[in-house]
Amino acid sequence: MTSAAPAGLILAGGLSRRMGGGDKGLHRLGGETILARIAQRLALQVSPLLLNANGPAERFGLDLPVVMDTLPGNPGPLAGILAGLDHLAREAYAVRFLLTVPSDCPFLPRDLAMRLAAAAGETGAAYAVSGGREHPVFGLWPVASRDALRRLLVEEDERRMMNWARHSGAVPVEWPAAPLDPFLNLNTPDDLLAAERLLAAYPAL
């Protein structure tokens, strides 16, 4: 039987240069790691929940299956998505869709999976928009699209998330950006300090 909930994948395979290197998701916000906050928000929306990362998995301190990139050279989030889709197909998980999120957005919506799935339509693909900005890394992708993504990455050397979203026929889904943009991402130490202030102002987040 196929699960109604999508699988989930936190994309933590980046190099985090603007944060000083290392894993952005391991920085602490409100007394816990950004990654732990994201995992808590996704846990009730997806099954299973996976982590895309490279290097030793133990450093994350989370009881999540870790899926490593299969393409060399840190080619970006599309490679992480491909690794997740391939993992689901290889392990024969009874899911048809994969929800992806980055590892630096601690305020992501608690209804992300539900709203993307409701909007996806015939293509089965959708992505988030807020405040006039597109956020395709917050996306829902059919497991069956993995061969198309592999061709885009390997044969066409495509790295841009929005080109993949357009290629997939993904539907944009709008969220309000006030009082807080739920897709706020933390790229620098100053972003992290600003997030602490937001958390103090909106503790229910």
N, C-alpha and C positions, 0 to 999 in steps of 0.2 A: 504494500500500500504506500502511496506517495504522501509525504508529509505536506500539510497545508502551509506550514511556516517555511520560509526560506532558510537556507543555511546563512551564516554570517561570517564575514572575514574582516578582521582588523588589519589594515595595511601598515606594518611597522618595519618595512625593509629599507627605508630611506637613510640617507647619510646625515641629515640634520645639521648641515653646515652652519646655518644662521643661528642655531641654538648652541653652537660651540662644539658640535660633534656628538657622538654617542646616540642614545635612544631618547627621542623627545618624550615618548610615553612614560619614561621612568622619572621624569621630573614630578615633584609633588605639588598638589593643589588642594587646599583645604584638608591637609593631613593625610592624603592618600595619593597614589600615583595617578597621573592622567589616564594611563592605560587601564588601571583598575576601575576608575569612574566610567570609562567607556564600556568596559566589559559588563559592569553592573547594569547599565542602561540597555545593552543589547541582549542580555541573557533571557529576558522575558519576551523578546521579539523574534528570536531565531532559534533554530536547532538543526545541526550542531553549531557551536561558535568556534571558529578557528582563528589562528594568528599567523599572519604572513611575516616572517622575519628571517634574517640571515645571521649565522653565527650561533653561539651557545644559547639554547632555549632557556636554561635554568636562570639566567639573569633577570627574566621578567617576573618570576615569582607567582605565576598564574598557572592554574591547572587547565591549560588549554592545549589542544593539539597544535603543533607548530608546522606550518607549511613553508618550505624554503623556495626561493626563486629557482627555476630550472634554466633560465637564460643567463648568460654571463654578463658581467660589466655593470650591474645595478641599473638596468634600463628603465626603472621607474615603476609607477603604480600599475601600469597595464601588465607588466610581467608578474606582479603579485596577483592580480586578478586571474591571469591565465593559470598560475600555479594553483590557485584555489579551485578553479573550475576543473582542472585536470585531476586534482585530489578527490573531489566529489565523485567524478566519473570513475576513477580508478578504484576507489573504495566502495563503489556501488551504494552510496547513500541514497535513500529514497526521497530525494528532494529534486525539484526542477529548477530552482532559482537560487542565486547567491546575492546576498546583500553585502555591499562593501562600504567601509568607512575608513578614514585615516586615523592615525594614532595620536593626533594632536588637537582634537576637537571635543573637549570634555562636556559641552552643553548640548550635544546632539539630541534631536527630538525623540521623545519616548514613543511616538507614533510613526517613526520613520518607515519601518517595514510595512505597516498596514496601509499607509497612504501611498507609498510607491507601488505596492502590489495592486491597489484599487485603481490606480491610474494607468498601469502599464499597457493594458489592452492587448491587441493581437501580437505585438512583437515580444511581450513579456519583459520589456526593458523600460526603465524610468530613472530619472535623476533629479536631484534637489536644486531649487532656485530660491534665493532670498535677497531682498533689497536690490533687485535687478541684476544680481550676480549669479552665474551658473556654477554649480558645484558637482561636476560629474563623478568625482571620486565617491560621493555619496550616491551610489547607484544600485539598481537591481538588474541582474543579468541572468539570462537563461543558461543553464549548464550546457544546453545543446549549442550555444554560440561559441564554444571554446575553439573549434577548428577555424572559424572565421576570424577570431581574435589572433590565433597563432599565425595565420596568413598575413594579417595586418602587421604584426610585430616582426615576423621573420622575413617575409618576402617583400613587404613594402617599407620596412624599417620605420613604422609609425610609432611615435611615443606620446602623442597628445591625447589626453583623455577626451576632450570634446570631439575630436575626430572619430574616436571609437563610439561615443554616444550617438553621433549622427549616423555613423555606419550601421549601428544597431537599430536605428529608428526609435531611440529612447524618447520617452515622453517627459517633458519638464514638469515638475510639480512645485508649486510656490508655497513657501512658508513666510510668515511675517518676520521682519527683521527688528521689530521693536516690541518690548523695551530692550530686548537682547537678541542679537542674531544667533540662532541656535547652531549655525555652522561656523562660528568664530573659531579660527585656528590659531594655535600658539606657535609662532615661528622663532621668536627671539626672547631673551630674558625679560625685556620690557613688556612683551605680550603676556608673559606669565604673571608679572606683577599686576597688570591691568585685570587679568582674570581673577586674581585674588580679591581685588576691589569689587569686581562684579559679584563674586560669590558672597562677599560680605553684605552687599546691597540687596541681593536676591537669594537668600539662604535656601529657599524652596527649590532652587535649581538643582 
